[in-house]
Amino acid sequence: MAKPETAVSLLQASRKAFLRGFLFAAVVSFFLNFATLIGPIFMIQVYERVIPAHSYDTLYGLMIIGVFGVILYGLLDFIRNWTYGVMAHGFSQRLNLPALRASVLKSVEGGVNEGGVAIRSIAELRQFISGNSISMPLDAFWSILFLIALYFVHPVYTMVAIAFIVVMVFLNFVTDRLTRHAIQEANAAQQRHVQEVANSMRHAEAIEAMGMLPALVRMWRVSQGEMLEFSRTANVRSRAVLAVTKALQKSLQMVTVATGAILVLNGQVGAGVLFAGMILTSQSVSPFSGMIESWRQWVNAQEAWTRIRKLIEEEGSIRQTMPAPVGDGDLSVENLVYLPDGRDIPVLRGINFSISPGEVLGIAGPSGAGKSTLARCLTGILKPTVGGVYLDGHSTFLWERGSFGKAVGYLPQSLSIIDGTIRQTIARMQDSDPRDVIRAAQDAGIHEMIGRLPHGYDTPIREGMHMLSGGQMQRLALARALYGDPKLLILDEPNSNLDHNGEQALIAAIEKARTRGAIVIMIAHRPSVMAVADKMMVLENGAVTQFGAMTDVVGMISPEARAISETRRKAAIRAIPAKGDA
């Protein structure tokens, strides 16, 4: 069995794979640049041997050699580009899932959605690796071949080429100094702007209904203006240097031709090397001028890699990677303290309790008491600052999410339905047995409702489609939580959008989960649904003020809750239709 990769080993493996591919491309580049010498050599031989001797046989022989050289050049160029394509594909495949997994974890911890940023960063690196810019340093390194060839033509050509290379290297340095900070700021501003717009678009209904769009447009214009200003600064500076570079490239041809003409007039070289010298000089200098044009892509690629590396290193290695089954042990919370980043006062303070299989715990308390935060800690979404949450003796936060998720059902306070069909939603986007999906829908009391939809369980639902009401969406989310008969069921305000029939279905689902030995924890304000609980907890200011049996605690909370009896609870359960009637 292969050892799971940690964040550090994953990044190291990615770097090593990149270096291996880059070194192979460097070797291919050597032969590729060597093959480029065929053109100048062919030209020199034509001028020096064929034309003076009027030899057709020599010309035909040179043409055959030239054809083979061109074919070799094309083959080597294809191999190098294919290598870059394999590198880009492997890089993307290796880092896509870890980066997205780390983005999800960072989103639930800090509320910052970086999934889009991770995807864009990987796409930028993939395009950079598979593009032409990555070859510029290799071609620049192997330009030494052309300098050597120029030396054998005449040392003066080599000195001219070196002088232009020094100038180009200096211009590269100037470009970096002038544009690096501006490019970094422009990229950061662009990410902030995209994030602001994306976050606002999730509330399109409220924006349109309350006329908030003009104000938001003004805010977006400010952030966009900041981004454009940094981008304009970097663009102006890089274009100024690029203009100097292009002027030098134009002058290179004239200087080379003039140098060759002087050497020919002095009888130091033959006329045949005039054009060959110009081609060799241009080949030796062009990679350095190309590096200036592609400098922004190098900077962007470096920034993208830094973002991905930081994201994976910070968030990608804090979970266990070995799958583990969930047993039938208790759920224990031991001295749980949670202090979010940027806050001085803990949201949860010293929470301690234990729940056994087959028990239902109701959690109540005023708004802001920390109930939803506790639910997120119980499911392992948030990392406890102090203490921990343990199911069957294992930390719910460190548990490998695939195996842990199969035994946990979670209904969050804010309805979150992923785009897909009804069946995919209930089955948590996994391959599923239709009987399991139908059973979960029946437990949530929505099987009949689903049957009336246009395509039944294959009906698509996605954000922006108003096919289901708030109550129906909540019951669909309840069916998703019930799917697979989880051993731990956590319900945060499960009846906030439910009518009387929906509440009865919820109570029946909780009773069924308790009967099969599940641990059920629900957070609710309505005492009608609290009546099903065995134990009750009251949270205030992040601390437990009441905990015990339902009958002992409920009388201290509300006169209305005291009036709800066990008879009423059982009557509500009996009112739920049987499975065959759903």
C-alpha positions as CSV (number, residue, x, y, z in Angstrom):
1,M,0.0,0.0,0.0
2,A,1.5,3.3,-1.1
3,K,2.3,5.8,1.7
4,P,0.1,8.8,1.6
5,E,1.8,12.0,0.5
6,T,2.0,14.9,3.0
7,A,1.9,18.5,1.9
8,V,5.7,18.8,2.1
9,S,6.4,15.6,0.2
10,L,3.8,16.5,-2.4
11,L,5.5,19.9,-3.1
12,Q,8.9,18.3,-3.1
13,A,7.8,15.6,-5.5
14,S,6.3,18.3,-7.8
15,R,9.5,20.3,-7.8
16,K,11.6,17.2,-8.5
17,A,9.3,16.2,-11.4
18,F,9.6,19.7,-12.8
19,L,13.4,19.7,-12.4
20,R,13.7,16.3,-14.1
21,G,11.6,17.5,-17.0
22,F,13.5,20.8,-17.2
23,L,16.9,19.1,-17.3
24,F,15.7,16.7,-20.0
25,A,14.4,19.7,-22.0
26,A,17.8,21.4,-21.5
27,V,19.6,18.4,-23.1
28,V,17.2,18.4,-26.0
29,S,17.7,22.2,-26.3
30,F,21.4,21.6,-26.7
31,F,20.9,19.4,-29.7
32,L,18.2,21.7,-31.0
33,N,20.4,24.7,-30.9
34,F,23.2,22.6,-32.4
35,A,20.9,21.7,-35.3
36,T,20.3,25.4,-35.8
37,L,23.9,25.8,-36.9
38,I,23.0,23.9,-40.1
39,G,21.5,27.0,-41.7
40,P,24.6,29.2,-41.3
41,I,27.0,26.4,-42.2
42,F,24.9,25.7,-45.4
43,M,25.1,29.4,-46.3
44,I,28.8,29.6,-45.8
45,Q,29.5,26.5,-47.8
46,V,27.3,27.7,-50.7
47,Y,29.1,31.0,-50.9
48,E,32.6,29.6,-50.3
49,R,32.5,26.3,-52.3
50,V,29.5,26.0,-54.6
51,I,29.4,29.4,-56.2
52,P,33.2,29.8,-56.8
53,A,33.5,26.2,-58.2
54,H,30.2,26.1,-60.0
55,S,29.7,22.7,-58.5
56,Y,26.2,21.3,-58.7
57,D,27.2,18.0,-57.0
58,T,28.4,19.9,-53.9
59,L,25.1,21.9,-53.9
60,Y,23.0,18.8,-54.1
61,G,25.0,17.2,-51.3
62,L,24.6,20.2,-49.1
63,M,20.9,20.3,-49.9
64,I,20.5,16.7,-48.8
65,I,22.4,17.4,-45.6
66,G,20.2,20.5,-45.1
67,V,17.0,18.5,-45.5
68,F,18.1,16.0,-42.8
69,G,19.1,18.9,-40.6
70,V,15.7,20.6,-40.9
71,I,13.9,17.3,-40.2
72,L,16.1,16.7,-37.1
73,Y,15.4,20.3,-36.0
74,G,11.6,19.8,-36.3
75,L,11.8,16.4,-34.4
76,L,13.8,17.9,-31.6
77,D,11.5,20.9,-31.3
78,F,8.5,18.5,-31.1
79,I,10.2,16.4,-28.4
80,R,10.9,19.5,-26.3
81,N,7.4,20.9,-26.7
82,W,6.0,17.4,-25.9
83,T,8.2,17.3,-22.8
84,Y,6.7,20.7,-21.6
85,G,3.2,19.4,-22.3
86,V,3.8,16.3,-20.1
87,M,5.4,18.4,-17.4
88,A,2.4,20.8,-17.4
89,H,-0.1,17.9,-17.4
90,G,1.6,16.1,-14.6
91,F,2.0,19.2,-12.5
92,S,-1.7,20.0,-12.9
93,Q,-2.8,16.5,-12.0
94,R,-0.5,16.3,-9.0
95,L,-1.6,19.6,-7.4
96,N,-5.2,20.2,-8.5
97,L,-6.9,18.1,-5.8
98,P,-4.6,19.0,-2.9
99,A,-5.0,22.7,-3.8
100,L,-8.7,22.5,-4.0
101,R,-8.9,20.4,-0.8
102,A,-6.8,23.0,1.0
103,S,-9.0,25.8,-0.4
104,V,-12.1,24.1,0.9
105,L,-10.5,23.8,4.4
106,K,-9.4,27.4,4.4
107,S,-12.9,28.5,3.3
108,V,-14.7,26.7,6.2
109,E,-12.1,28.0,8.7
110,G,-11.8,31.6,7.6
111,G,-14.7,32.1,5.3
112,V,-12.3,33.0,2.4
113,N,-13.1,31.2,-0.8
114,E,-9.8,30.5,-2.5
115,G,-10.9,27.7,-4.7
116,G,-11.1,29.9,-7.8
117,V,-7.7,31.4,-7.0
118,A,-6.2,28.0,-6.7
119,I,-7.6,26.9,-10.0
120,R,-6.5,30.0,-11.8
121,S,-3.0,29.8,-10.3
122,I,-2.6,26.2,-11.5
123,A,-3.9,27.1,-14.9
124,E,-1.4,30.0,-15.1
125,L,1.5,27.6,-14.2
126,R,0.2,25.0,-16.7
127,Q,0.1,27.6,-19.5
128,F,3.5,28.9,-18.6
129,I,5.1,25.4,-18.6
130,S,3.6,24.4,-21.9
131,G,4.3,27.8,-23.5
132,N,7.4,29.3,-25.1
133,S,8.6,31.5,-22.2
134,I,10.0,28.6,-20.2
135,S,12.5,27.9,-23.1
136,M,14.1,31.3,-23.0
137,P,16.7,30.6,-20.3
138,L,17.6,27.3,-21.9
139,D,18.1,28.9,-25.3
140,A,20.0,31.7,-23.6
141,F,22.3,29.2,-21.9
142,W,23.0,27.3,-25.0
143,S,23.7,30.4,-27.0
144,I,27.3,29.7,-26.1
145,L,27.2,27.3,-29.1
146,F,26.6,30.3,-31.4
147,L,29.3,32.3,-29.7
148,I,31.8,29.5,-30.3
149,A,30.7,29.3,-33.9
150,L,31.1,33.1,-34.2
151,Y,34.6,32.8,-32.8
152,F,35.6,30.4,-35.5
153,V,34.2,32.8,-38.1
154,H,36.0,35.7,-36.5
155,P,36.6,36.8,-32.9
156,V,35.2,40.3,-33.6
157,Y,31.7,38.8,-34.2
158,T,31.9,37.1,-30.8
159,M,32.8,40.4,-29.1
160,V,29.9,42.2,-30.8
161,A,27.4,39.5,-29.7
162,I,28.7,39.5,-26.1
163,A,28.4,43.3,-26.0
164,F,24.7,43.1,-27.0
165,I,24.1,40.1,-24.6
166,V,25.5,42.2,-21.7
167,V,23.1,45.0,-22.6
168,M,20.2,42.7,-22.8
169,V,21.0,41.1,-19.4
170,F,21.2,44.6,-17.9
171,L,17.8,45.5,-19.4
172,N,16.4,42.3,-17.9
173,F,17.6,43.4,-14.5
174,V,16.1,46.9,-15.1
175,T,12.7,45.3,-16.1
176,D,12.6,43.2,-13.0
177,R,13.4,46.2,-10.7
178,L,10.8,48.4,-12.4
179,T,8.0,46.0,-12.8
180,R,8.1,43.3,-10.1
181,H,6.5,45.2,-7.3
182,A,3.8,46.7,-9.6
183,I,3.0,43.3,-11.0
184,Q,2.6,41.8,-7.6
185,E,0.4,44.6,-6.4
186,A,-1.7,44.4,-9.6
187,N,-2.2,40.6,-9.2
188,A,-3.2,41.0,-5.5
189,A,-5.6,43.8,-6.4
190,Q,-7.1,41.7,-9.2
191,Q,-7.7,38.8,-6.8
192,R,-9.4,41.1,-4.3
193,H,-11.5,42.6,-7.0
194,V,-12.6,39.2,-8.4
195,Q,-13.3,38.0,-4.8
196,E,-15.5,41.0,-4.0
197,V,-17.5,40.6,-7.2
198,A,-17.9,36.9,-6.7
199,N,-19.0,37.3,-3.1
200,S,-21.5,39.9,-4.0
201,M,-23.0,37.9,-6.9
202,R,-24.1,35.2,-4.4
203,H,-26.6,37.7,-3.1
204,A,-28.0,38.9,-6.4
205,E,-31.6,38.7,-5.3
206,A,-31.0,41.1,-2.3
207,I,-28.9,43.4,-4.5
208,E,-31.6,43.7,-7.2
209,A,-34.5,43.9,-4.7
210,M,-33.1,46.7,-2.6
211,G,-31.4,48.6,-5.4
212,M,-27.9,48.0,-4.1
213,L,-26.3,47.6,-7.5
214,P,-25.3,51.3,-8.1
215,A,-23.5,51.5,-4.7
216,L,-21.8,48.1,-5.4
217,V,-20.7,49.3,-8.8
218,R,-19.1,52.3,-7.3
219,M,-17.2,50.1,-4.8
220,W,-16.1,47.7,-7.6
221,R,-15.0,50.7,-9.7
222,V,-12.7,51.8,-6.9
223,S,-11.1,48.3,-6.5
224,Q,-10.9,47.9,-10.2
225,G,-9.2,51.3,-10.6
226,E,-6.6,50.2,-8.0
227,M,-5.9,47.1,-10.0
228,L,-5.8,49.0,-13.3
229,E,-3.4,51.6,-11.9
230,F,-0.8,49.0,-10.8
231,S,-1.2,47.1,-14.1
232,R,-0.8,50.3,-16.1
233,T,2.3,51.3,-14.2
234,A,3.9,47.8,-14.8
235,N,2.8,47.9,-18.4
236,V,4.2,51.3,-19.1
237,R,7.6,50.5,-17.6
238,S,7.9,47.1,-19.3
239,R,6.9,48.6,-22.7
240,A,9.5,51.4,-22.3
241,V,12.3,48.8,-21.7
242,L,10.8,46.7,-24.5
243,A,11.0,49.6,-26.9
244,V,14.7,50.0,-26.1
245,T,15.2,46.3,-26.6
246,K,13.5,46.4,-30.1
247,A,15.6,49.3,-31.1
248,L,18.7,47.4,-30.1
249,Q,17.5,44.4,-32.1
250,K,17.2,46.5,-35.2
251,S,20.6,48.1,-34.7
252,L,22.1,44.6,-34.1
253,Q,21.5,43.7,-37.8
254,M,23.2,46.9,-39.0
255,V,26.1,46.5,-36.6
256,T,26.7,42.9,-37.6
257,V,26.5,43.7,-41.4
258,A,28.8,46.7,-40.9
259,T,31.3,44.5,-38.9
260,G,31.2,41.9,-41.6
261,A,31.7,44.4,-44.4
262,I,34.7,45.9,-42.6
263,L,36.2,42.4,-42.2
264,V,35.6,41.6,-45.9
265,L,37.1,44.9,-47.0
266,N,40.1,44.2,-44.9
267,G,40.4,40.7,-46.4
268,Q,40.0,39.0,-43.0
269,V,36.9,37.0,-44.0
270,G,35.3,36.0,-47.2
271,A,32.0,37.5,-48.5
272,G,30.3,34.1,-47.8
273,V,30.3,34.7,-44.0
274,L,28.6,38.0,-44.2
275,F,25.1,36.7,-43.9
276,A,26.1,33.7,-41.9
277,G,27.7,36.0,-39.3
278,M,24.5,38.0,-39.1
279,I,22.4,34.9,-38.5
280,L,24.7,33.5,-35.9
281,T,24.9,36.8,-34.0
282,S,21.1,37.2,-34.1
283,Q,20.6,33.6,-32.8
284,S,23.0,34.2,-29.9
285,V,21.4,37.5,-28.8
286,S,17.7,36.8,-29.5
287,P,17.0,34.5,-26.4
288,F,18.1,37.4,-24.1
289,S,15.8,39.9,-25.8
290,G,13.0,37.3,-25.7
291,M,13.5,36.9,-21.9
292,I,12.6,40.6,-21.6
293,E,9.4,40.1,-23.5
294,S,8.5,37.1,-21.4
295,W,9.6,38.5,-18.1
296,R,6.1,39.2,-16.9
297,Q,5.1,35.6,-17.5
298,W,8.0,34.5,-15.4
299,V,7.0,36.8,-12.6
300,N,3.3,35.7,-12.8
301,A,4.3,32.1,-12.8
302,Q,6.5,32.6,-9.7
303,E,3.6,34.4,-7.9
304,A,1.2,31.6,-8.9
305,W,3.6,28.9,-7.5
306,T,4.0,30.9,-4.3
307,R,0.2,31.1,-3.8
308,I,-0.2,27.3,-4.4
309,R,2.7,26.4,-2.2
310,K,1.6,28.6,0.6
311,L,-2.0,27.3,0.4
312,I,-1.0,23.6,0.4
313,E,1.7,24.0,3.1
314,E,-0.6,25.9,5.5
315,E,-3.8,23.9,5.0
316,G,-2.9,20.7,3.2
317,S,-1.2,18.5,5.8
318,I,-3.2,18.9,9.0
319,R,-5.6,16.0,8.5
320,Q,-4.8,12.3,8.7
321,T,-4.7,10.6,5.3
322,M,-5.3,7.0,6.4
323,P,-9.0,6.0,6.2
324,A,-10.5,4.6,9.4
325,P,-13.9,3.2,10.1
326,V,-16.2,4.9,12.7
327,G,-17.0,2.6,15.6
328,D,-20.0,2.6,18.0
329,G,-18.3,4.6,20.8
330,D,-19.4,7.8,22.5
331,L,-19.0,11.3,21.3
332,S,-16.9,13.1,23.9
333,V,-16.1,16.8,24.0
334,E,-13.2,17.6,26.3
335,N,-12.4,21.1,27.5
336,L,-13.2,22.5,24.0
337,V,-12.1,26.1,23.4
338,Y,-12.3,27.8,20.0
339,L,-10.7,31.2,19.3
340,P,-11.1,32.4,15.7
341,D,-8.2,34.3,14.1
342,G,-8.4,38.0,14.7
343,R,-10.5,37.7,17.9
344,D,-9.4,38.1,21.5
345,I,-12.4,36.5,23.2
346,P,-13.1,32.7,22.6
347,V,-16.4,31.8,20.9
348,L,-16.4,28.5,22.9
349,R,-15.0,28.2,26.4
350,G,-14.3,25.0,28.2
351,I,-17.1,22.8,26.8
352,N,-17.3,19.3,28.3
353,F,-20.0,16.7,27.7
354,S,-20.5,13.1,26.4
355,I,-23.2,11.5,24.4
356,S,-23.7,7.8,23.9
357,P,-25.1,6.0,20.8
358,G,-28.9,6.1,20.8
359,E,-29.2,9.4,22.6
360,V,-30.5,12.7,21.3
361,L,-29.0,16.0,22.6
362,G,-30.8,19.3,22.1
363,I,-28.7,22.5,22.2
364,A,-30.4,25.8,22.9
365,G,-29.3,29.3,23.7
366,P,-29.5,32.9,22.6
367,S,-28.1,34.2,19.2
368,G,-24.3,34.5,19.3
369,A,-23.9,31.9,22.1
370,G,-21.7,29.7,19.9
371,K,-24.2,27.0,19.0
372,S,-23.3,26.8,15.2
373,T,-19.6,27.1,16.0
374,L,-20.0,24.1,18.3
375,A,-21.7,22.2,15.6
376,R,-18.9,22.9,13.2
377,C,-16.3,21.7,15.8
378,L,-18.3,18.5,16.4
379,T,-18.2,17.7,12.7
380,G,-14.5,18.4,12.5
381,I,-14.9,21.4,10.2
382,L,-13.1,23.8,12.6
383,K,-9.9,23.0,14.5
384,P,-10.2,23.4,18.2
385,T,-7.9,25.9,19.8
386,V,-7.7,23.9,23.0
387,G,-9.1,20.5,23.8
388,G,-10.9,18.4,21.3
389,V,-13.9,16.4,20.0
390,Y,-13.6,12.7,20.0
391,L,-15.9,10.1,18.4
392,D,-15.1,6.5,19.5
393,G,-11.8,7.9,20.9
394,H,-10.6,9.6,17.7
395,S,-10.4,13.3,16.9
396,T,-13.2,14.4,14.5
397,F,-10.9,17.1,13.2
398,L,-7.9,14.9,12.3
399,W,-10.1,12.1,10.9
400,E,-9.6,11.3,7.2
401,R,-12.6,13.0,5.7
402,G,-13.6,10.3,3.2
403,S,-14.2,7.6,5.8
404,F,-15.4,10.0,8.5
405,G,-17.9,11.6,6.1
406,K,-19.6,8.3,5.4
407,A,-20.6,8.0,9.1
408,V,-21.6,11.6,9.7
409,G,-24.7,13.5,8.6
410,Y,-24.7,17.3,8.9
411,L,-27.4,19.8,8.2
412,P,-25.9,23.3,8.4
413,Q,-27.8,26.4,9.4
414,S,-27.2,28.0,6.1
415,L,-28.6,25.9,3.3
416,S,-25.9,24.8,1.0
417,I,-27.0,22.7,-2.0
418,I,-24.3,21.9,-4.6
419,D,-25.4,22.0,-8.3
420,G,-26.6,18.6,-9.5
421,T,-29.7,16.4,-9.6
422,I,-31.9,15.5,-6.7
423,R,-30.4,12.1,-6.6
424,Q,-26.8,13.4,-6.7
425,T,-27.6,15.9,-3.9
426,I,-29.1,13.3,-1.6
427,A,-26.3,10.8,-2.3
428,R,-23.6,13.5,-1.6
429,M,-22.5,13.6,-5.3
430,Q,-21.4,9.9,-5.1
431,D,-22.4,6.8,-7.0
432,S,-25.3,5.5,-5.2
433,D,-27.9,2.7,-4.9
434,P,-31.3,4.2,-5.8
435,R,-32.8,2.3,-2.9
436,D,-30.6,4.1,-0.4
437,V,-31.5,7.5,-2.0
438,I,-35.2,6.7,-1.8
439,R,-35.0,5.6,1.8
440,A,-33.2,8.8,2.8
441,A,-35.9,10.8,0.9
442,Q,-38.7,8.9,2.7
443,D,-37.1,9.4,6.1
444,A,-37.0,13.2,5.3
445,G,-40.6,13.0,4.1
446,I,-39.9,14.3,0.6
447,H,-40.3,11.2,-1.5
448,E,-43.7,12.1,-2.7
449,M,-42.7,15.7,-3.4
450,I,-39.8,14.6,-5.5
451,G,-42.1,12.3,-7.5
452,R,-44.1,15.4,-8.6
453,L,-41.0,17.2,-10.0
454,P,-40.5,17.3,-13.8
455,H,-37.9,14.6,-13.8
456,G,-38.3,13.1,-10.4
457,Y,-35.0,12.2,-8.8
458,D,-33.2,13.3,-12.0
459,T,-34.5,16.8,-11.7
460,P,-31.5,19.3,-11.8
461,I,-31.2,21.9,-9.0
462,R,-28.7,24.6,-9.0
463,E,-28.1,28.1,-7.7
464,G,-30.5,30.6,-9.3
465,M,-33.2,28.0,-10.1
466,H,-36.2,28.6,-7.9
467,M,-37.7,25.1,-8.3
468,L,-37.9,24.3,-4.6
469,S,-39.1,26.5,-1.7
470,G,-37.0,27.2,1.4
471,G,-38.7,24.4,3.3
472,Q,-38.3,21.9,0.5
473,M,-34.6,22.8,0.2
474,Q,-34.2,22.3,3.9
475,R,-35.9,18.9,3.8
476,L,-33.7,17.9,0.8
477,A,-30.6,18.9,2.9
478,L,-32.0,16.8,5.7
479,A,-32.3,13.8,3.3
480,R,-28.7,14.3,2.4
481,A,-27.7,14.3,6.1
482,L,-29.7,11.1,6.6
483,Y,-28.2,9.3,3.6
484,G,-26.3,6.2,4.5
485,D,-27.7,5.9,8.0
486,P,-24.9,8.0,9.7
487,K,-23.8,7.1,13.2
488,L,-23.4,10.8,14.1
489,L,-26.2,13.2,13.0
490,I,-25.8,16.9,13.6
491,L,-28.7,19.2,12.8
492,D,-28.3,23.0,13.1
493,E,-31.6,24.8,13.1
494,P,-33.2,21.9,11.0
495,N,-36.7,23.3,11.3
496,S,-36.1,27.0,10.6
497,N,-38.0,26.8,7.3
498,L,-40.3,23.9,8.1
499,D,-44.1,23.9,8.5
500,H,-46.0,21.6,10.8
501,N,-45.8,18.6,8.5
502,G,-42.1,19.2,8.0
503,E,-41.5,19.3,11.7
504,Q,-43.3,16.0,12.2
505,A,-41.2,14.4,9.5
506,L,-38.1,15.8,11.2
507,I,-39.1,14.3,14.6
508,A,-39.8,11.0,13.0
509,A,-36.4,11.0,11.3
510,I,-34.7,11.8,14.6
511,E,-36.6,9.0,16.3
512,K,-35.6,6.5,13.7
513,A,-31.9,7.5,13.9
514,R,-32.1,7.1,17.7
515,T,-33.7,3.7,17.4
516,R,-30.9,2.4,15.2
517,G,-28.3,3.6,17.6
518,A,-27.1,6.9,16.1
519,I,-25.9,9.9,18.1
520,V,-28.1,12.9,17.3
521,I,-27.3,16.5,18.2
522,M,-29.7,19.2,17.1
523,I,-29.7,22.9,17.6
524,A,-33.2,24.6,17.6
525,H,-35.2,27.4,19.1
526,R,-38.7,25.9,18.7
527,P,-39.6,23.8,21.8
528,S,-41.8,21.5,19.6
529,V,-38.8,19.8,18.0
530,M,-36.8,19.9,21.3
531,A,-39.3,17.5,22.9
532,V,-37.7,14.6,21.1
533,A,-34.4,15.1,22.9
534,D,-33.1,12.9,25.8
535,K,-30.6,15.5,27.0
536,M,-30.4,19.2,26.8
537,M,-27.7,21.8,26.8
538,V,-27.9,25.5,27.2
539,L,-25.1,27.7,25.8
540,E,-24.6,31.3,26.8
541,N,-21.5,33.4,25.8
542,G,-19.8,30.3,24.6
543,A,-20.1,28.4,27.9
544,V,-22.4,25.6,29.1
545,T,-24.9,27.0,31.7
546,Q,-27.3,24.0,31.8
547,F,-26.7,20.4,30.9
548,G,-28.7,17.2,31.9
549,A,-31.8,15.2,31.2
550,M,-34.4,16.9,29.1
551,T,-37.0,16.8,31.9
552,D,-34.5,18.4,34.3
553,V,-33.4,21.2,32.1
554,V,-36.4,22.1,30.0
555,G,-38.4,23.6,32.8
556,M,-35.7,26.2,33.4
557,I,-35.8,27.4,29.8
558,S,-39.3,28.3,28.9
559,P,-42.9,27.9,30.2
560,E,-43.9,26.9,26.6
561,A,-41.3,24.1,26.6
562,R,-42.6,22.8,30.0
563,A,-46.1,22.3,28.5
564,I,-44.8,19.9,25.8
565,S,-45.3,16.4,27.0
566,E,-44.1,13.0,25.9
567,T,-47.7,12.3,24.7
568,R,-47.6,15.2,22.2
569,R,-44.2,14.0,20.9
570,K,-45.5,10.5,20.2
571,A,-48.7,11.9,18.6
572,A,-46.5,13.9,16.2
573,I,-44.6,10.8,15.3
574,R,-47.7,8.7,14.7
575,A,-48.9,11.4,12.3
576,I,-46.0,10.7,9.9
577,P,-47.0,8.7,6.8
578,A,-45.5,5.2,6.6
579,K,-42.8,4.5,3.9
580,G,-45.3,2.8,1.6
581,D,-47.5,5.8,1.7
582,A,-44.8,8.4,1.0
